[in-house]
Amino acid sequence: MTGELKSAAVSAAVMPEPYASGAEEAQGGVPLADLDQGATTNFPVEGYVVTKKWAAEHPRTLAAFYRALEQGQRIADVSRAAAEQAMVDMPAPFGVSAETAAVMALDSYPVSTGPVGSVDKIRLQRVVDVMRQFLGFGKFDIGSMLMGSASSAGG
């Protein structure tokens, strides 16, 4: 989206870090809203999804992905310096300068306290409820998308 803003193809964009800070630094972008404060603090705005079929066919790959994701979050939770260096070391076009890494907000991905890959069904249902309230979506139970028990992820 940074390129789209620069070319004036769009006038505004929703950008996660590190892209938001990069647009501010490189192009003088101006943040309009911080969606991770107040009532939307830690609001789940993105996730990783596979089909139930794929999860059933590739359980070891799925478990390895969960372990890597959680390991990365644990490192980021205790070492801002490690998180900044990881953002600088990302391959082009995703990496950012050391200056941008130093000022960017770090996303928060909750680390599971249950089995590897477990998710908080209540937090996910919160997204559905907001979509229903503000966008007119129909009633939906997020549990229908989750494999196993009501608190386990996968599909």
N, C-alpha and C positions, 0 to 999 in steps of 0.2 A: 504494500500500500504506500510505502514511502515514495516509490517512483511515480505512482499515480497522483499523489499529492504534488510532487515536484512538477509534473507535466500539466497540472491543473485539470487532469481528467476527472478528478473528484475534489471536492472542497473540504471534506472531512472524512475521517476514517477511524474505525475502532482498531487499535493496535496494542497488542500485549508487549511486554518487555521482551527483548531489548529494543524492539523496533520503535516504540514510543520515544524513549530517550534518544535513540539514534536520530530520529526525525527532528527532535528538538535541537540536538547538537549540530547536525549537518545542515539543516535547512531552516532553522528558526521556527520549527513547528510550535504551536501553542496548544497546551492541553486544555480541553474544554471541560472534561469531567474525569474524576478518579472514581472508577466503579468498585474500588475495594476499600470503602469507608462507610461509616454509618450503618444503615440497615443492610447494605450489601457486602459488609466485611466478610471475607471468606466465602462468598457466594460462589457456588460451583458454576463456572462459566465455560469450562471446556473439559473434555475428558477423552478417554480412549475406549473405543468400542470395537468388538468383533462379534460375528454372528455366533449363536449358540453352537451351530454345527462346527464352525472353525475351532472354537474353544474345545469342543469334545474331541476333535481330530488332532489337535496340537497342544495337549496339556503341558508338555515339558517346555515348549516355546513360550506359552502364555505364562507359566510360572517363572521362567527366566526373565521375561519382560518385567513382571511385577517386582522381582528381586532387584533388578537393575534400577528401576524407577524409584523404589523405596531407598536403595542405597544412596542414590544421588540426592534425594531429599534429605536424608539424614546428614549427609556431608554439608549440604547447603544450610541446614538448620544450625550447625555448630561452627561453620567457618565461612563468613562472608568473603574472605580473601579467596578461598577455593572456588566459590561460586563466581566471583568476578573473573578469576583466571580462566575458568571454563568458558565463560562468555567471550573472552578475548581469543581463546584458542579455537573457537568454532570455525569450521571451514567457510570460505566465502560462498555465498554472500551473507552468511548468517552471523559471523563474528562482529564484534564491536570494538571500538578503541578502549584503551584502559581508562580514559577519562569518562566515557559513557558508562562503562561497567561500574565505575566508582559511584556514580550518582543514580543509577537506575534502581527502581523498586524491584525487589525480588518477589516473584510469585510464591504463593504458599500452596503446597500440595500436602494434604494431611497424610502422615505416615500411619499405616495401619497398626492398630493395637491388637487386632485379631489375626486370623489366618492370613497368609500372604495373599494380597489382592482383595481383601475384604473392603467393602465400601460402606458408607453410612447411608442407608436407605432414606432416612429422614431428611438428610441434607439434599439428596437428589430429588426427593418428592417436593421439596421446597421450590425447586426450579419449575417443576410442572405446575405447582399451585400458583406461582407468580405469572406464568404464561397464561394460565386460565383466567386469572384476575384481570390482567392488563391487556391481553391479546385476544381474549375470547376463545381460547382453546377449550375443547371438550374435557370432560372428566377423564382422568387417566391415572392408573396405578403404576408407578415406576417399577414395582416389584415384578410386573409381567415381563420386564426386560432383563431381569437378573437371574442368573443360574443359581441353583441350590437354594439355600435358606434365604430368608428375607434380608440378611445382612451380608450376603456374599455376592461378589461380582463375577462377571465373565461374559455376559452377553448383552 
